Amino acid sequence: MPLDPSGRPDLFTLEAGEALQRLGRLLGDDQSPGPDAIRSARVLRGASLLGGPPDFTRAAAALEAAIKAVSEGTLPWSARLAEVLRGAVEGLEVLMRRPRPWAQADSESALRLAGEIERARRLDREHCVDDVRARPALGEITARAFEHEIEDLGRGA
């Protein structure tokens, strides 16, 4: 665990570590994340803003945005998204424990995690939009049903 100049663990490591442990537990099952996961992701992002490397902050922000979107219903919860988010939490736990200043490879790993989360969000959102577009709108269904009903009445059925 990285230490501050006085030899104590730094605040970022403590706060981010606790938030990542909570997220690991909360994302460990296949249920959609709820308010506790949003709070933990927000604490993680906040800790990284105050004392973490900038690229870690970007990955934490992507994680928070994905969890929030699922909770708000704008992003469907899927097995693929769950796997990506759990992998991101594990990757961030490893990076959080790296000594600072970070090497270029550490920054690239954090950016790769952020990219994976953002890509999963985009793919799942596009899949959801495609599903909605593939289904006729409720108004169209109602109009067609009404037309068929009128036709049936006209034929004396």
MOGILIN-V846489 format. One record per backbone hydrogen bond with DSSP energy under -1.0 kcal/mol. NH is the residue of the N-H (numbers start at 0). CO is the residue of the C=O. E is the energy in kcal/mol with one decimal. If there is no record, write none. Layout:
BEGIN
[[NH & CO & E] [NH & CO & E]]
END
This chain:
BEGIN
[[3 & 7 & -4.1] [6 & 3 & -2.5] [9 & 1 & -1.3] [13 & 9 & -2.0] [14 & 10 & -2.9] [15 & 11 & -2.9] [16 & 12 & -2.0] [17 & 13 & -2.1] [18 & 14 & -2.4] [19 & 15 & -2.7] [20 & 16 & -2.1] [21 & 17 & -2.3] [22 & 18 & -2.6] [23 & 19 & -2.5] [24 & 20 & -1.9] [25 & 21 & -3.0] [26 & 22 & -2.7] [37 & 33 & -1.7] [38 & 34 & -2.5] [39 & 35 & -2.3] [40 & 36 & -2.5] [41 & 37 & -2.3] [42 & 38 & -2.4] [43 & 39 & -2.3] [44 & 40 & -2.4] [45 & 41 & -2.7] [46 & 42 & -2.8] [47 & 43 & -2.2] [48 & 44 & -2.3] [49 & 45 & -2.0] [50 & 46 & -2.1] [51 & 47 & -1.7] [56 & 52 & -1.9] [57 & 53 & -1.8] [58 & 54 & -1.7] [59 & 55 & -2.6] [60 & 56 & -2.6] [61 & 57 & -2.1] [62 & 58 & -2.2] [63 & 59 & -2.5] [64 & 60 & -2.6] [65 & 61 & -2.1] [66 & 62 & -2.3] [67 & 63 & -2.7] [68 & 64 & -2.4] [69 & 65 & -2.1] [70 & 66 & -2.3] [71 & 67 & -2.3] [73 & 68 & -1.8] [74 & 68 & -1.3] [81 & 77 & -2.6] [82 & 78 & -2.2] [83 & 79 & -2.3] [84 & 80 & -2.7] [85 & 81 & -2.6] [86 & 82 & -2.3] [87 & 83 & -2.2] [88 & 84 & -2.3] [89 & 85 & -2.3] [90 & 86 & -2.6] [91 & 87 & -2.8] [92 & 88 & -2.1] [93 & 89 & -1.8] [94 & 90 & -2.4] [95 & 91 & -2.6] [96 & 92 & -1.1] [97 & 94 & -1.5] [106 & 102 & -1.7] [107 & 103 & -2.4] [108 & 104 & -2.0] [109 & 105 & -2.2] [110 & 106 & -2.4] [111 & 107 & -2.2] [112 & 108 & -2.2] [113 & 109 & -2.3] [114 & 110 & -2.4] [115 & 111 & -2.4] [116 & 112 & -2.3] [117 & 113 & -2.6] [118 & 114 & -2.5] [119 & 115 & -2.3] [120 & 116 & -2.5] [121 & 117 & -2.3] [122 & 118 & -2.7] [123 & 119 & -2.5] [124 & 120 & -2.5] [125 & 121 & -2.7] [126 & 122 & -2.3] [127 & 123 & -2.2] [128 & 124 & -2.5] [129 & 125 & -2.6] [130 & 126 & -2.1] [131 & 127 & -2.1] [132 & 128 & -2.7] [133 & 129 & -2.0] [134 & 130 & -1.0] [140 & 136 & -2.0] [141 & 137 & -2.6] [142 & 138 & -2.5] [143 & 139 & -2.5] [144 & 140 & -2.5] [145 & 141 & -2.4] [146 & 142 & -2.4] [147 & 143 & -2.5] [148 & 144 & -2.3] [149 & 145 & -2.4] [150 & 146 & -2.5] [151 & 147 & -2.6] [152 & 148 & -2.3] [153 & 149 & -2.4] [154 & 150 & -1.5] [156 & 151 & -2.7]]
END
